[in-house]
Amino acid sequence: MSFQLTSIAPMTEPVAKFIQDFHSGPHESQHHYKSFLPEYINLEWTLSDPSQLILLDEANRLLGELNAFSQLIPDVDFFIRMRVT
């Protein structure tokens, strides 16, 4: 069995990109399955709508809360399995 390795985009100068033009990446057919190939995201982002900044700030705050919560739970995987199943 052989695997095809894809390389990450080379490090180049950051290019400004509008966030509304971003596409997360294509799905590519492999041997017997499809795989997702994410796009390079280490870019300088340009926001054209101030409401996007508010949404990003809220998402950042919620991720911080989730991180803090995960520090309090001794076995996060077990806790998630109890809630999902």
PyMOL Python script that loads the backbone (N, CA, C, O; Angstrom):
from pymol import cmd

cmd.read_pdbstr("""\
ATOM      1  N   MET A   1       0.845  -1.156   0.000  1.00  0.00           N
ATOM      2  CA  MET A   1       0.000   0.000   0.000  1.00  0.00           C
ATOM      3  C   MET A   1       0.899   1.230   0.000  1.00  0.00           C
ATOM      4  O   MET A   1       1.840   1.311   0.790  1.00  0.00           O
ATOM      5  N   SER A   2       0.620   2.179  -0.871  1.00  0.00           N
ATOM      6  CA  SER A   2       1.428   3.401  -0.915  1.00  0.00           C
ATOM      7  C   SER A   2       0.542   4.610  -0.642  1.00  0.00           C
ATOM      8  O   SER A   2      -0.659   4.603  -0.912  1.00  0.00           O
ATOM      9  N   PHE A   3       1.162   5.626  -0.109  1.00  0.00           N
ATOM     10  CA  PHE A   3       0.451   6.852   0.217  1.00  0.00           C
ATOM     11  C   PHE A   3       1.059   8.004  -0.555  1.00  0.00           C
ATOM     12  O   PHE A   3       2.268   8.054  -0.782  1.00  0.00           O
ATOM     13  N   GLN A   4       0.209   8.921  -0.952  1.00  0.00           N
ATOM     14  CA  GLN A   4       0.682  10.108  -1.642  1.00  0.00           C
ATOM     15  C   GLN A   4       0.809  11.229  -0.611  1.00  0.00           C
ATOM     16  O   GLN A   4      -0.159  11.563   0.072  1.00  0.00           O
ATOM     17  N   LEU A   5       1.990  11.798  -0.503  1.00  0.00           N
ATOM     18  CA  LEU A   5       2.204  12.884   0.431  1.00  0.00           C
ATOM     19  C   LEU A   5       2.129  14.199  -0.318  1.00  0.00           C
ATOM     20  O   LEU A   5       2.731  14.354  -1.380  1.00  0.00           O
ATOM     21  N   THR A   6       1.399  15.133   0.233  1.00  0.00           N
ATOM     22  CA  THR A   6       1.339  16.456  -0.365  1.00  0.00           C
ATOM     23  C   THR A   6       2.070  17.422   0.547  1.00  0.00           C
ATOM     24  O   THR A   6       2.025  17.300   1.771  1.00  0.00           O
ATOM     25  N   SER A   7       2.731  18.361  -0.053  1.00  0.00           N
ATOM     26  CA  SER A   7       3.509  19.294   0.750  1.00  0.00           C
ATOM     27  C   SER A   7       2.666  20.516   1.113  1.00  0.00           C
ATOM     28  O   SER A   7       1.692  20.854   0.440  1.00  0.00           O
ATOM     29  N   ILE A   8       3.070  21.148   2.174  1.00  0.00           N
ATOM     30  CA  ILE A   8       2.428  22.381   2.608  1.00  0.00           C
ATOM     31  C   ILE A   8       2.963  23.508   1.733  1.00  0.00           C
ATOM     32  O   ILE A   8       4.105  23.464   1.276  1.00  0.00           O
ATOM     33  N   ALA A   9       2.132  24.507   1.509  1.00  0.00           N
ATOM     34  CA  ALA A   9       2.551  25.635   0.683  1.00  0.00           C
ATOM     35  C   ALA A   9       3.842  26.240   1.232  1.00  0.00           C
ATOM     36  O   ALA A   9       4.006  26.352   2.447  1.00  0.00           O
ATOM     37  N   PRO A  10       4.758  26.630   0.347  1.00  0.00           N
ATOM     38  CA  PRO A  10       6.026  27.179   0.811  1.00  0.00           C
ATOM     39  C   PRO A  10       5.806  28.498   1.551  1.00  0.00           C
ATOM     40  O   PRO A  10       4.856  29.231   1.276  1.00  0.00           O
ATOM     41  N   MET A  11       6.695  28.780   2.487  1.00  0.00           N
ATOM     42  CA  MET A  11       6.608  30.020   3.232  1.00  0.00           C
ATOM     43  C   MET A  11       6.990  31.173   2.309  1.00  0.00           C
ATOM     44  O   MET A  11       8.104  31.225   1.788  1.00  0.00           O
ATOM     45  N   THR A  12       6.081  32.064   2.122  1.00  0.00           N
ATOM     46  CA  THR A  12       6.325  33.241   1.296  1.00  0.00           C
ATOM     47  C   THR A  12       5.908  34.461   2.081  1.00  0.00           C
ATOM     48  O   THR A  12       5.413  34.358   3.203  1.00  0.00           O
ATOM     49  N   GLU A  13       6.108  35.600   1.490  1.00  0.00           N
ATOM     50  CA  GLU A  13       5.669  36.836   2.129  1.00  0.00           C
ATOM     51  C   GLU A  13       4.159  36.785   2.309  1.00  0.00           C
ATOM     52  O   GLU A  13       3.455  36.319   1.413  1.00  0.00           O
ATOM     53  N   PRO A  14       3.639  37.253   3.449  1.00  0.00           N
ATOM     54  CA  PRO A  14       2.195  37.258   3.652  1.00  0.00           C
ATOM     55  C   PRO A  14       1.500  38.110   2.597  1.00  0.00           C
ATOM     56  O   PRO A  14       1.934  39.219   2.281  1.00  0.00           O
ATOM     57  N   VAL A  15       0.440  37.578   2.074  1.00  0.00           N
ATOM     58  CA  VAL A  15      -0.340  38.275   1.065  1.00  0.00           C
ATOM     59  C   VAL A  15      -1.666  38.654   1.697  1.00  0.00           C
ATOM     60  O   VAL A  15      -2.316  37.821   2.328  1.00  0.00           O
ATOM     61  N   ALA A  16      -2.072  39.908   1.533  1.00  0.00           N
ATOM     62  CA  ALA A  16      -3.356  40.337   2.080  1.00  0.00           C
ATOM     63  C   ALA A  16      -4.466  39.665   1.283  1.00  0.00           C
ATOM     64  O   ALA A  16      -4.410  39.617   0.054  1.00  0.00           O
ATOM     65  N   LYS A  17      -5.460  39.153   1.970  1.00  0.00           N
ATOM     66  CA  LYS A  17      -6.553  38.450   1.316  1.00  0.00           C
ATOM     67  C   LYS A  17      -7.851  38.803   2.028  1.00  0.00           C
ATOM     68  O   LYS A  17      -7.897  38.863   3.257  1.00  0.00           O
ATOM     69  N   PHE A  18      -8.894  39.033   1.259  1.00  0.00           N
ATOM     70  CA  PHE A  18     -10.198  39.318   1.849  1.00  0.00           C
ATOM     71  C   PHE A  18     -10.780  38.025   2.396  1.00  0.00           C
ATOM     72  O   PHE A  18     -10.771  36.994   1.724  1.00  0.00           O
ATOM     73  N   ILE A  19     -11.283  38.090   3.618  1.00  0.00           N
ATOM     74  CA  ILE A  19     -11.775  36.880   4.279  1.00  0.00           C
ATOM     75  C   ILE A  19     -13.001  36.307   3.567  1.00  0.00           C
ATOM     76  O   ILE A  19     -13.209  35.094   3.596  1.00  0.00           O
ATOM     77  N   GLN A  20     -13.815  37.147   2.930  1.00  0.00           N
ATOM     78  CA  GLN A  20     -14.999  36.630   2.252  1.00  0.00           C
ATOM     79  C   GLN A  20     -14.634  35.878   0.959  1.00  0.00           C
ATOM     80  O   GLN A  20     -15.474  35.167   0.408  1.00  0.00           O
ATOM     81  N   ASP A  21     -13.401  36.025   0.473  1.00  0.00           N
ATOM     82  CA  ASP A  21     -12.955  35.314  -0.734  1.00  0.00           C
ATOM     83  C   ASP A  21     -12.264  33.992  -0.392  1.00  0.00           C
ATOM     84  O   ASP A  21     -11.841  33.267  -1.293  1.00  0.00           O
ATOM     85  N   PHE A  22     -12.147  33.671   0.896  1.00  0.00           N
ATOM     86  CA  PHE A  22     -11.422  32.475   1.315  1.00  0.00           C
ATOM     87  C   PHE A  22     -12.231  31.209   1.055  1.00  0.00           C
ATOM     88  O   PHE A  22     -13.424  31.150   1.349  1.00  0.00           O
ATOM     89  N   HIS A  23     -11.567  30.202   0.501  1.00  0.00           N
ATOM     90  CA  HIS A  23     -12.137  28.864   0.322  1.00  0.00           C
ATOM     91  C   HIS A  23     -11.254  27.910   1.120  1.00  0.00           C
ATOM     92  O   HIS A  23     -10.031  27.923   0.986  1.00  0.00           O
ATOM     93  N   SER A  24     -11.878  27.091   1.940  1.00  0.00           N
ATOM     94  CA  SER A  24     -11.121  26.257   2.873  1.00  0.00           C
ATOM     95  C   SER A  24     -10.253  25.204   2.194  1.00  0.00           C
ATOM     96  O   SER A  24      -9.267  24.756   2.778  1.00  0.00           O
ATOM     97  N   GLY A  25     -10.595  24.806   0.991  1.00  0.00           N
ATOM     98  CA  GLY A  25      -9.777  23.822   0.282  1.00  0.00           C
ATOM     99  C   GLY A  25     -10.631  22.819  -0.450  1.00  0.00           C
ATOM    100  O   GLY A  25     -11.823  22.692  -0.170  1.00  0.00           O
ATOM    101  N   PRO A  26     -10.035  22.101  -1.391  1.00  0.00           N
ATOM    102  CA  PRO A  26     -10.786  21.127  -2.184  1.00  0.00           C
ATOM    103  C   PRO A  26     -10.796  19.732  -1.562  1.00  0.00           C
ATOM    104  O   PRO A  26      -9.961  19.402  -0.720  1.00  0.00           O
ATOM    105  N   HIS A  27     -11.749  18.936  -1.991  1.00  0.00           N
ATOM    106  CA  HIS A  27     -11.755  17.506  -1.692  1.00  0.00           C
ATOM    107  C   HIS A  27     -11.150  16.816  -2.910  1.00  0.00           C
ATOM    108  O   HIS A  27     -11.560  17.074  -4.042  1.00  0.00           O
ATOM    109  N   GLU A  28     -10.201  15.961  -2.682  1.00  0.00           N
ATOM    110  CA  GLU A  28      -9.501  15.306  -3.779  1.00  0.00           C
ATOM    111  C   GLU A  28      -9.698  13.796  -3.702  1.00  0.00           C
ATOM    112  O   GLU A  28      -9.566  13.200  -2.633  1.00  0.00           O
ATOM    113  N   SER A  29     -10.011  13.189  -4.826  1.00  0.00           N
ATOM    114  CA  SER A  29     -10.174  11.733  -4.858  1.00  0.00           C
ATOM    115  C   SER A  29      -8.803  11.073  -4.752  1.00  0.00           C
ATOM    116  O   SER A  29      -7.888  11.382  -5.515  1.00  0.00           O
ATOM    117  N   GLN A  30      -8.682  10.172  -3.803  1.00  0.00           N
ATOM    118  CA  GLN A  30      -7.453   9.405  -3.630  1.00  0.00           C
ATOM    119  C   GLN A  30      -7.743   7.993  -4.145  1.00  0.00           C
ATOM    120  O   GLN A  30      -8.571   7.824  -5.040  1.00  0.00           O
ATOM    121  N   HIS A  31      -7.086   7.001  -3.604  1.00  0.00           N
ATOM    122  CA  HIS A  31      -7.229   5.630  -4.087  1.00  0.00           C
ATOM    123  C   HIS A  31      -8.680   5.141  -3.982  1.00  0.00           C
ATOM    124  O   HIS A  31      -9.340   4.976  -5.008  1.00  0.00           O
ATOM    125  N   HIS A  32      -9.182   4.910  -2.788  1.00  0.00           N
ATOM    126  CA  HIS A  32     -10.557   4.454  -2.588  1.00  0.00           C
ATOM    127  C   HIS A  32     -11.344   5.415  -1.724  1.00  0.00           C
ATOM    128  O   HIS A  32     -12.384   5.044  -1.180  1.00  0.00           O
ATOM    129  N   TYR A  33     -10.879   6.619  -1.590  1.00  0.00           N
ATOM    130  CA  TYR A  33     -11.526   7.558  -0.690  1.00  0.00           C
ATOM    131  C   TYR A  33     -11.285   8.976  -1.171  1.00  0.00           C
ATOM    132  O   TYR A  33     -10.492   9.209  -2.083  1.00  0.00           O
ATOM    133  N   LYS A  34     -11.972   9.916  -0.555  1.00  0.00           N
ATOM    134  CA  LYS A  34     -11.732  11.324  -0.821  1.00  0.00           C
ATOM    135  C   LYS A  34     -11.038  11.926   0.388  1.00  0.00           C
ATOM    136  O   LYS A  34     -11.313  11.547   1.527  1.00  0.00           O
ATOM    137  N   SER A  35     -10.153  12.852   0.138  1.00  0.00           N
ATOM    138  CA  SER A  35      -9.487  13.530   1.246  1.00  0.00           C
ATOM    139  C   SER A  35      -9.644  15.036   1.081  1.00  0.00           C
ATOM    140  O   SER A  35      -9.837  15.542  -0.025  1.00  0.00           O
ATOM    141  N   PHE A  36      -9.558  15.728   2.193  1.00  0.00           N
ATOM    142  CA  PHE A  36      -9.670  17.180   2.197  1.00  0.00           C
ATOM    143  C   PHE A  36      -8.280  17.768   2.258  1.00  0.00           C
ATOM    144  O   PHE A  36      -7.479  17.390   3.112  1.00  0.00           O
ATOM    145  N   LEU A  37      -7.989  18.681   1.369  1.00  0.00           N
ATOM    146  CA  LEU A  37      -6.685  19.342   1.344  1.00  0.00           C
ATOM    147  C   LEU A  37      -6.881  20.804   1.730  1.00  0.00           C
ATOM    148  O   LEU A  37      -7.304  21.613   0.904  1.00  0.00           O
ATOM    149  N   PRO A  38      -6.578  21.144   2.974  1.00  0.00           N
ATOM    150  CA  PRO A  38      -6.815  22.516   3.424  1.00  0.00           C
ATOM    151  C   PRO A  38      -5.899  23.512   2.730  1.00  0.00           C
ATOM    152  O   PRO A  38      -4.771  23.186   2.359  1.00  0.00           O
ATOM    153  N   GLU A  39      -6.395  24.715   2.562  1.00  0.00           N
ATOM    154  CA  GLU A  39      -5.609  25.792   1.974  1.00  0.00           C
ATOM    155  C   GLU A  39      -4.672  26.380   3.019  1.00  0.00           C
ATOM    156  O   GLU A  39      -4.918  26.261   4.219  1.00  0.00           O
ATOM    157  N   TYR A  40      -3.631  26.995   2.575  1.00  0.00           N
ATOM    158  CA  TYR A  40      -2.676  27.692   3.423  1.00  0.00           C
ATOM    159  C   TYR A  40      -3.381  28.899   4.047  1.00  0.00           C
ATOM    160  O   TYR A  40      -3.944  29.715   3.318  1.00  0.00           O
ATOM    161  N   ILE A  41      -3.364  29.031   5.360  1.00  0.00           N
ATOM    162  CA  ILE A  41      -4.119  30.113   6.000  1.00  0.00           C
ATOM    163  C   ILE A  41      -3.244  31.119   6.734  1.00  0.00           C
ATOM    164  O   ILE A  41      -3.763  32.058   7.338  1.00  0.00           O
ATOM    165  N   ASN A  42      -1.954  30.945   6.695  1.00  0.00           N
ATOM    166  CA  ASN A  42      -1.076  31.886   7.387  1.00  0.00           C
ATOM    167  C   ASN A  42      -0.894  33.119   6.505  1.00  0.00           C
ATOM    168  O   ASN A  42       0.180  33.363   5.955  1.00  0.00           O
ATOM    169  N   LEU A  43      -1.975  33.888   6.389  1.00  0.00           N
ATOM    170  CA  LEU A  43      -1.991  35.072   5.533  1.00  0.00           C
ATOM    171  C   LEU A  43      -2.353  36.295   6.349  1.00  0.00           C
ATOM    172  O   LEU A  43      -2.797  36.174   7.491  1.00  0.00           O
ATOM    173  N   GLU A  44      -2.171  37.448   5.784  1.00  0.00           N
ATOM    174  CA  GLU A  44      -2.643  38.679   6.389  1.00  0.00           C
ATOM    175  C   GLU A  44      -4.064  38.902   5.867  1.00  0.00           C
ATOM    176  O   GLU A  44      -4.270  39.077   4.666  1.00  0.00           O
ATOM    177  N   TRP A  45      -5.041  38.893   6.779  1.00  0.00           N
ATOM    178  CA  TRP A  45      -6.442  38.972   6.380  1.00  0.00           C
ATOM    179  C   TRP A  45      -6.940  40.404   6.401  1.00  0.00           C
ATOM    180  O   TRP A  45      -6.567  41.194   7.268  1.00  0.00           O
ATOM    181  N   THR A  46      -7.797  40.732   5.422  1.00  0.00           N
ATOM    182  CA  THR A  46      -8.414  42.043   5.336  1.00  0.00           C
ATOM    183  C   THR A  46      -9.908  41.883   5.557  1.00  0.00           C
ATOM    184  O   THR A  46     -10.564  41.102   4.869  1.00  0.00           O
ATOM    185  N   LEU A  47     -10.439  42.618   6.510  1.00  0.00           N
ATOM    186  CA  LEU A  47     -11.866  42.576   6.796  1.00  0.00           C
ATOM    187  C   LEU A  47     -12.517  43.812   6.192  1.00  0.00           C
ATOM    188  O   LEU A  47     -12.095  44.933   6.474  1.00  0.00           O
ATOM    189  N   SER A  48     -13.529  43.621   5.373  1.00  0.00           N
ATOM    190  CA  SER A  48     -14.211  44.750   4.751  1.00  0.00           C
ATOM    191  C   SER A  48     -15.483  45.130   5.494  1.00  0.00           C
ATOM    192  O   SER A  48     -16.033  46.208   5.267  1.00  0.00           O
ATOM    193  N   ASP A  49     -15.955  44.260   6.375  1.00  0.00           N
ATOM    194  CA  ASP A  49     -17.197  44.499   7.104  1.00  0.00           C
ATOM    195  C   ASP A  49     -16.897  44.481   8.600  1.00  0.00           C
ATOM    196  O   ASP A  49     -16.411  43.470   9.108  1.00  0.00           O
ATOM    197  N   PRO A  50     -17.173  45.575   9.325  1.00  0.00           N
ATOM    198  CA  PRO A  50     -16.873  45.601  10.759  1.00  0.00           C
ATOM    199  C   PRO A  50     -17.605  44.520  11.561  1.00  0.00           C
ATOM    200  O   PRO A  50     -17.133  44.126  12.628  1.00  0.00           O
ATOM    201  N   SER A  51     -18.733  44.042  11.071  1.00  0.00           N
ATOM    202  CA  SER A  51     -19.452  42.993  11.811  1.00  0.00           C
ATOM    203  C   SER A  51     -18.651  41.691  11.843  1.00  0.00           C
ATOM    204  O   SER A  51     -18.833  40.884  12.754  1.00  0.00           O
ATOM    205  N   GLN A  52     -17.778  41.475  10.873  1.00  0.00           N
ATOM    206  CA  GLN A  52     -16.925  40.285  10.874  1.00  0.00           C
ATOM    207  C   GLN A  52     -15.954  40.327  12.047  1.00  0.00           C
ATOM    208  O   GLN A  52     -15.644  39.294  12.641  1.00  0.00           O
ATOM    209  N   LEU A  53     -15.475  41.521  12.378  1.00  0.00           N
ATOM    210  CA  LEU A  53     -14.563  41.668  13.505  1.00  0.00           C
ATOM    211  C   LEU A  53     -15.262  41.326  14.815  1.00  0.00           C
ATOM    212  O   LEU A  53     -14.661  40.719  15.703  1.00  0.00           O
ATOM    213  N   ILE A  54     -16.515  41.709  14.936  1.00  0.00           N
ATOM    214  CA  ILE A  54     -17.292  41.381  16.128  1.00  0.00           C
ATOM    215  C   ILE A  54     -17.473  39.868  16.242  1.00  0.00           C
ATOM    216  O   ILE A  54     -17.331  39.303  17.327  1.00  0.00           O
ATOM    217  N   LEU A  55     -17.789  39.209  15.116  1.00  0.00           N
ATOM    218  CA  LEU A  55     -17.950  37.751  15.122  1.00  0.00           C
ATOM    219  C   LEU A  55     -16.642  37.047  15.461  1.00  0.00           C
ATOM    220  O   LEU A  55     -16.644  36.078  16.219  1.00  0.00           O
ATOM    221  N   LEU A  56     -15.526  37.519  14.912  1.00  0.00           N
ATOM    222  CA  LEU A  56     -14.230  36.911  15.222  1.00  0.00           C
ATOM    223  C   LEU A  56     -13.865  37.101  16.690  1.00  0.00           C
ATOM    224  O   LEU A  56     -13.292  36.205  17.310  1.00  0.00           O
ATOM    225  N   ASP A  57     -14.195  38.262  17.245  1.00  0.00           N
ATOM    226  CA  ASP A  57     -13.931  38.512  18.656  1.00  0.00           C
ATOM    227  C   ASP A  57     -14.762  37.577  19.533  1.00  0.00           C
ATOM    228  O   ASP A  57     -14.256  37.042  20.519  1.00  0.00           O
ATOM    229  N   GLU A  58     -16.023  37.378  19.183  1.00  0.00           N
ATOM    230  CA  GLU A  58     -16.897  36.472  19.939  1.00  0.00           C
ATOM    231  C   GLU A  58     -16.391  35.031  19.847  1.00  0.00           C
ATOM    232  O   GLU A  58     -16.380  34.314  20.847  1.00  0.00           O
ATOM    233  N   ALA A  59     -15.973  34.604  18.650  1.00  0.00           N
ATOM    234  CA  ALA A  59     -15.444  33.248  18.478  1.00  0.00           C
ATOM    235  C   ALA A  59     -14.171  33.063  19.298  1.00  0.00           C
ATOM    236  O   ALA A  59     -13.970  32.009  19.901  1.00  0.00           O
ATOM    237  N   ASN A  60     -13.319  34.072  19.325  1.00  0.00           N
ATOM    238  CA  ASN A  60     -12.086  33.998  20.108  1.00  0.00           C
ATOM    239  C   ASN A  60     -12.395  33.869  21.600  1.00  0.00           C
ATOM    240  O   ASN A  60     -11.753  33.087  22.301  1.00  0.00           O
ATOM    241  N   ARG A  61     -13.372  34.628  22.084  1.00  0.00           N
ATOM    242  CA  ARG A  61     -13.761  34.560  23.488  1.00  0.00           C
ATOM    243  C   ARG A  61     -14.314  33.181  23.840  1.00  0.00           C
ATOM    244  O   ARG A  61     -13.983  32.622  24.885  1.00  0.00           O
ATOM    245  N   LEU A  62     -15.162  32.633  22.957  1.00  0.00           N
ATOM    246  CA  LEU A  62     -15.749  31.318  23.220  1.00  0.00           C
ATOM    247  C   LEU A  62     -14.697  30.211  23.190  1.00  0.00           C
ATOM    248  O   LEU A  62     -14.782  29.257  23.964  1.00  0.00           O
ATOM    249  N   LEU A  63     -13.708  30.329  22.306  1.00  0.00           N
ATOM    250  CA  LEU A  63     -12.620  29.349  22.295  1.00  0.00           C
ATOM    251  C   LEU A  63     -11.819  29.419  23.595  1.00  0.00           C
ATOM    252  O   LEU A  63     -11.373  28.395  24.112  1.00  0.00           O
ATOM    253  N   GLY A  64     -11.641  30.624  24.116  1.00  0.00           N
ATOM    254  CA  GLY A  64     -10.962  30.771  25.409  1.00  0.00           C
ATOM    255  C   GLY A  64     -11.750  30.109  26.527  1.00  0.00           C
ATOM    256  O   GLY A  64     -11.172  29.459  27.398  1.00  0.00           O
ATOM    257  N   GLU A  65     -13.078  30.272  26.506  1.00  0.00           N
ATOM    258  CA  GLU A  65     -13.919  29.620  27.513  1.00  0.00           C
ATOM    259  C   GLU A  65     -13.826  28.101  27.402  1.00  0.00           C
ATOM    260  O   GLU A  65     -13.732  27.401  28.411  1.00  0.00           O
ATOM    261  N   LEU A  66     -13.852  27.601  26.173  1.00  0.00           N
ATOM    262  CA  LEU A  66     -13.756  26.155  25.958  1.00  0.00           C
ATOM    263  C   LEU A  66     -12.414  25.626  26.461  1.00  0.00           C
ATOM    264  O   LEU A  66     -12.349  24.560  27.073  1.00  0.00           O
ATOM    265  N   ASN A  67     -11.352  26.373  26.201  1.00  0.00           N
ATOM    266  CA  ASN A  67     -10.036  25.967  26.672  1.00  0.00           C
ATOM    267  C   ASN A  67     -10.000  25.945  28.197  1.00  0.00           C
ATOM    268  O   ASN A  67      -9.477  25.003  28.791  1.00  0.00           O
ATOM    269  N   ALA A  68     -10.548  26.968  28.827  1.00  0.00           N
ATOM    270  CA  ALA A  68     -10.575  27.003  30.299  1.00  0.00           C
ATOM    271  C   ALA A  68     -11.397  25.848  30.854  1.00  0.00           C
ATOM    272  O   ALA A  68     -11.010  25.233  31.848  1.00  0.00           O
ATOM    273  N   PHE A  69     -12.530  25.549  30.222  1.00  0.00           N
ATOM    274  CA  PHE A  69     -13.389  24.457  30.662  1.00  0.00           C
ATOM    275  C   PHE A  69     -12.667  23.121  30.533  1.00  0.00           C
ATOM    276  O   PHE A  69     -12.801  22.251  31.393  1.00  0.00           O
ATOM    277  N   SER A  70     -11.901  22.960  29.453  1.00  0.00           N
ATOM    278  CA  SER A  70     -11.191  21.691  29.251  1.00  0.00           C
ATOM    279  C   SER A  70     -10.105  21.488  30.295  1.00  0.00           C
ATOM    280  O   SER A  70      -9.721  20.351  30.568  1.00  0.00           O
ATOM    281  N   GLN A  71      -9.603  22.568  30.884  1.00  0.00           N
ATOM    282  CA  GLN A  71      -8.596  22.439  31.937  1.00  0.00           C
ATOM    283  C   GLN A  71      -9.222  21.955  33.245  1.00  0.00           C
ATOM    284  O   GLN A  71      -8.531  21.374  34.081  1.00  0.00           O
ATOM    285  N   LEU A  72     -10.532  22.191  33.430  1.00  0.00           N
ATOM    286  CA  LEU A  72     -11.209  21.807  34.664  1.00  0.00           C
ATOM    287  C   LEU A  72     -11.677  20.353  34.655  1.00  0.00           C
ATOM    288  O   LEU A  72     -11.788  19.732  35.713  1.00  0.00           O
ATOM    289  N   ILE A  73     -11.952  19.807  33.472  1.00  0.00           N
ATOM    290  CA  ILE A  73     -12.460  18.439  33.346  1.00  0.00           C
ATOM    291  C   ILE A  73     -11.273  17.480  33.325  1.00  0.00           C
ATOM    292  O   ILE A  73     -10.378  17.643  32.496  1.00  0.00           O
ATOM    293  N   PRO A  74     -11.238  16.481  34.216  1.00  0.00           N
ATOM    294  CA  PRO A  74     -10.075  15.583  34.269  1.00  0.00           C
ATOM    295  C   PRO A  74      -9.921  14.703  33.022  1.00  0.00           C
ATOM    296  O   PRO A  74      -8.795  14.453  32.591  1.00  0.00           O
ATOM    297  N   ASP A  75     -11.011  14.236  32.441  1.00  0.00           N
ATOM    298  CA  ASP A  75     -10.950  13.388  31.249  1.00  0.00           C
ATOM    299  C   ASP A  75     -11.905  13.959  30.203  1.00  0.00           C
ATOM    300  O   ASP A  75     -13.078  13.590  30.157  1.00  0.00           O
ATOM    301  N   VAL A  76     -11.395  14.857  29.369  1.00  0.00           N
ATOM    302  CA  VAL A  76     -12.225  15.562  28.391  1.00  0.00           C
ATOM    303  C   VAL A  76     -12.852  14.588  27.401  1.00  0.00           C
ATOM    304  O   VAL A  76     -14.023  14.745  27.053  1.00  0.00           O
ATOM    305  N   ASP A  77     -12.110  13.591  26.941  1.00  0.00           N
ATOM    306  CA  ASP A  77     -12.646  12.637  25.961  1.00  0.00           C
ATOM    307  C   ASP A  77     -13.860  11.899  26.525  1.00  0.00           C
ATOM    308  O   ASP A  77     -14.858  11.721  25.827  1.00  0.00           O
ATOM    309  N   PHE A  78     -13.777  11.472  27.783  1.00  0.00           N
ATOM    310  CA  PHE A  78     -14.905  10.784  28.408  1.00  0.00           C
ATOM    311  C   PHE A  78     -16.113  11.721  28.523  1.00  0.00           C
ATOM    312  O   PHE A  78     -17.244  11.310  28.263  1.00  0.00           O
ATOM    313  N   PHE A  79     -15.878  12.953  28.903  1.00  0.00           N
ATOM    314  CA  PHE A  79     -16.948  13.933  29.048  1.00  0.00           C
ATOM    315  C   PHE A  79     -17.653  14.166  27.707  1.00  0.00           C
ATOM    316  O   PHE A  79     -18.881  14.233  27.656  1.00  0.00           O
ATOM    317  N   ILE A  80     -16.884  14.291  26.628  1.00  0.00           N
ATOM    318  CA  ILE A  80     -17.475  14.512  25.300  1.00  0.00           C
ATOM    319  C   ILE A  80     -18.262  13.285  24.862  1.00  0.00           C
ATOM    320  O   ILE A  80     -19.349  13.425  24.302  1.00  0.00           O
ATOM    321  N   ARG A  81     -17.737  12.082  25.104  1.00  0.00           N
ATOM    322  CA  ARG A  81     -18.459  10.869  24.721  1.00  0.00           C
ATOM    323  C   ARG A  81     -19.792  10.778  25.450  1.00  0.00           C
ATOM    324  O   ARG A  81     -20.771  10.312  24.867  1.00  0.00           O
ATOM    325  N   MET A  82     -19.861  11.211  26.712  1.00  0.00           N
ATOM    326  CA  MET A  82     -21.115  11.174  27.455  1.00  0.00           C
ATOM    327  C   MET A  82     -22.139  12.114  26.820  1.00  0.00           C
ATOM    328  O   MET A  82     -23.331  11.810  26.824  1.00  0.00           O
ATOM    329  N   ARG A  83     -21.701  13.236  26.281  1.00  0.00           N
ATOM    330  CA  ARG A  83     -22.616  14.224  25.712  1.00  0.00           C
ATOM    331  C   ARG A  83     -23.018  13.902  24.282  1.00  0.00           C
ATOM    332  O   ARG A  83     -24.116  14.262  23.857  1.00  0.00           O
ATOM    333  N   VAL A  84     -22.154  13.232  23.535  1.00  0.00           N
ATOM    334  CA  VAL A  84     -22.400  12.977  22.108  1.00  0.00           C
ATOM    335  C   VAL A  84     -23.238  11.736  21.907  1.00  0.00           C
ATOM    336  O   VAL A  84     -24.133  11.744  21.062  1.00  0.00           O
ATOM    337  N   THR A  85     -22.989  10.671  22.646  1.00  0.00           N
ATOM    338  CA  THR A  85     -23.706   9.412  22.413  1.00  0.00           C
ATOM    339  C   THR A  85     -25.021   9.365  23.096  1.00  0.00           C
ATOM    340  O   THR A  85     -25.736   8.369  22.991  1.00  0.00           O
TER     341      THR A  85
END
""", "prot")
cmd.dss("prot")
cmd.show_as("cartoon", "prot")
cmd.util.cbc("prot")
cmd.orient("prot")
